[in-house]
Amino acid sequence: MKLQIASLVIATLLCSLSVNAKAEKSSGSAKKDDWKILFDGKSLDHFRGYKKDKPDPGWKVDDGIIKFAGKGGDLMTKGKYQFFEMALEWNLPKGGNSGIIYRVAETKGPAYHTGPEIQILSSMKVGGKTDAGSCYALYAPKVSNLKPNGQWNSVRLVIKPGNHVEHHMNGEKVCSYQIGSDDWNA
C-alpha cells in the first residue's frame, strides 16, 4: 500500500454518500480483500475536516448515510493514498453542487485550490467541463448518464501509477486523463 500523497476531500455540499477505498498495488491489480472500508454506516471515524482533527459539526451519519446539514466544511479521509480506487454513491437535490477533490495539500487556501476535483452536480452533459463527472474546469465527461434528481448515482475514481486517472459514473467510464500530460498543462 502506498500512502504518500495527500488525503481525499469530499467537498462542501455533499448531501449523502457511502464510501469504500482501496490502495492499489503497483501491479495495477487488486483483490476484493484489498478494499479498505472508510465508512461503516455508523461513524465518521476515518474522516476529519480540512486542516482539522475532526469533521465539521455539519457532517452527520443518519440511517447509514453521511449527510451534511450546515454551512461549508470539507470532509477528508484521515489516511493518505497515492494509487487508489474510491467508490461511492451520492444523491443531491435539484441544484445540488459538490465534488470529490483528491491529492489535496493542506495549505493556507481552501481545499479546492490544491487538487483536481470530480464534479458532483445535479446536471450532466457531454462537453460540460463543470458538469457531473468532469475533472472540474479541465476535462468534460464523454458520456451523459446521470440519473434524475432524487435518485442515487454511483461514482468511481481510479488513480493508477503514472498518474492516469479515470472517472466512472453509474458503471460507465465518463472521463480519463493523465496528470502532467501536455493537455493537462495546456
Secondary structure, DSSP 4 states (H G I P E B T S, - for coil): ----SPPPEE-TT--EEEEEEEEPPTTS---GGGEEES--SS--TTEEETTSSS--TTEEEETTEEEE-SS---EEESS--SSEEEEEEE---TT-EEEEE-S----SS-GGGTS-EEEEES---TT-TTSTTSBTTTB--S---PPPTTS-EEEEEEEETTTEEEEEETTEEEEEEETTSHHHH-
